[in-house]
Structures are given as structure tokens and as C-alpha cells.
């Protein structure tokens, strides 16, 4: 019964996010404050229903209701209370919910502090990302097409053909399979929340960049976007440090993450975000680098979506020590990448000629040129790492069983 209620509230959150996206888009197009206020309420409704749904999932975990596949798969009776709570985001579905909750909180901050002409278009982009993320946990089946994997599905729904289910459809395991021993670490209790806060806040510069292209205001967006970008990068840096410490303490990795795809994918958005911060500072101080600032803000979030695809679609399941398994989200994640890239890069190219360019280029020894050069080096480093991380995916076009590159690849290309 509780799981059914959680499922209903999660579905309501998904529907509310779609409504909020549509309403914010109309408000931005018509510059209608009344519709904008309605959109704010829809955003609040989306968050409230998700909070209830998340609370029910935590309740199911804490009360050991093993008839639910998520509870059975990530917890057990002997699991300590703190790890029971962290099991909420120990699996793919729960971690998506945590990411959405963080984005909801960020959205509340944007509603409170963002001023015209940016509020409606920024929130329209934020709501669009929420539609995609909530679709990953919706658990709907429409005309035979599955949309997401619900954390409230039962073992009978997950394994309908299992002999013990066919013999007894109401079968409830006496105990769960338990949390992965590697995740039983205080560092892993705080590492995921911090990284999802970073992911949520990194959506903000992307949304502001799109809003600047939408409203044709190519300079003023920097002031409200820069603090969010700095906070996002600080959060990602903290999460990478905590995760790195966990890897050395628990996994005894021989080098930086052993260049594991999951961690590389988190490192790349941070590198691109740092490059973007430098470009944004140049634009704010000297009214230059408009094109670079917008492009890097867009690219940093595309990097997050791409790393989500790499680590959650199952394409790197054999190359990563802690990549998520495939839950049938490949198509949805691929669509997420395509839409975000098409919207960001496509809109950028469409407005490219309108974006201001400096009348005179900076001299080689100027602060602007040196800062921009450093920004480009960070971008190139990020591209090298993501190319190496993606090589097993790219290699499938040429061989049947591609393997990831040796660690020497990253050292040889990154050190210079």
C-alpha cells in the first residue's frame, strides 16, 4: 500500500514537472507574470510530491519491506541505520531522486533571487531537465513502451518469470541482499549528496546561457550566473576529493581513481566548468569572451548529461568498478543527451553572429589572453579525458569487444 502511494506521488511529480515546463515556456514567450506565478506553484507542487514519494521510499527501507525490489536489492536486516538511510541513494533510482530533490532546492533559490528577463526562461530550462530526470524513475508503461524504472516496483514485477514468484506471487524474502560492502563507508554517505548538489547547480549556468540566447542579452547573464557556477564547481571539487579519499582508503587504487569511467566523468564537467568560470570572469571584467563564456556554460552541463549516460546506461558496465547496471534507460538517456546538445549547441550556433565580439583582440601578454589560454587548456584536458573514457563506446564501431585505454594514455596526453 505504501509503495503504491509513493508511486502515485512520483507520477504526480512527473506530471507537475511537465506542466511547470510548459507554463514557464509560455510565461517566457508572452512575458506574462500571472502565468509565471502559476509556474512557481507548479514547481512547488512537483517538489512537494517528490518529497512525499522520497519519504515513503525511506520508510520502506527503514522498515525492511523486502517485497519491494529496491529495498531487497540494497539493504538487509543487519545493515546499520546510517547505511540504511544512505541506501536511499545507493541505487540508480534513488540517486536520480536525490539529484531531482537537489535540483528542486536550487530551483527554489532561482525563483527567489532571479530577476527579469531571466527568471521564466531559466526556470523553463530547469523544468525541462527535471522532466527528463523524473522520466528515469516514472516506471510507466505506455503501449508497450517502458518509461523509466520505478523504485516502488515489487520483486514480482521485477522478476515475474522467477520460479519462486510463479509458485507464490506474494512471496516476501526474509532478508535483503544487502548494500555493497564498498559503499559501507562514511565518505560514501556524504560523497553522493555533494556531487548531486554540484550537478544540480551546474544546470544553472546552462539555463542562464540559454536564457541569454533566448532574450538576446549576452552580457547581463554573467552577474546572476557566476555565483551559481562557482558554487557548483566548489561542490564538484569537494565531492571529487571525498570520493578520491574513499577510493584510496577502501579500494586501494594505485593511481588517481585508476582512471575509472565514473570518476573521470565527474572530473570532466569540473574541468569544463572551471574553464567556463575563467571565461565568465573575462567577460565580466573586460566585456570580452562572450562566445566562450556561453559555449563553456552549455558544454559543462552537456558533459554532466554525457557522464550520466556513460555511467547509467550500462555501456561501461564491464569497464567500471562501480558503474550502474542497465535498467533499460539507454534510449531515454540518449534522448536526454540529444535534446540538451541540440538545444544548447543549436541555439548557440543560431545566435552566433549576434553574440558580441571584441573590436580589437587582446595582446599576447595581457591578463585576458593568458586567462583565456588557461581556460582553453582546461577544456582540452577535459576533452582528452572524455575521449579516453569514451573509447570503449567509440571502439564498438570498429571492433566487437573494445577495451579501455591504459593509464599511460592519460598520463602521456595530460602531463604536457
Buried (B, 14 or more C-beta within 10 A) or exposed (E): EBBEEBBBBBBBBBBBBBBBBBBBBBBBEEEBEEBBEBBBEBBBBBBBBBBBBBEBBBEBBBEBBBBBBBBBBBBBEEBEEEBBBBBBBBBBBBBBBBBBBBBBEBBBEBBEEBEEBBBBBBBBBBBBBBBBBBBBBBBEEEEEEBBBBBBBBBBBEBEEEEEEBEEEEEBEBEEBEBBEEEBBBEBBBBBBBBBBBBBBBBBBBBBBBBBBBBBEEBBBBBEBBBEBBBBBBBBBBBBBEBBBEBBBEBBEBEEBBEBBBBBBBBBBBBBBBBBBBBBBBBBBEBEBBBBBBBBBBBBBBBBBBBBBBBBBBBBBEEBBBBBBEEBEBBEBBEEBBEBBBEBBBEBBEEBEEEBEEEEEEBEEEEEBBBBBEEBBEBBBBBBBBBBBBBBBBEBEEEEEEBEBBEBEBBEEBBEE
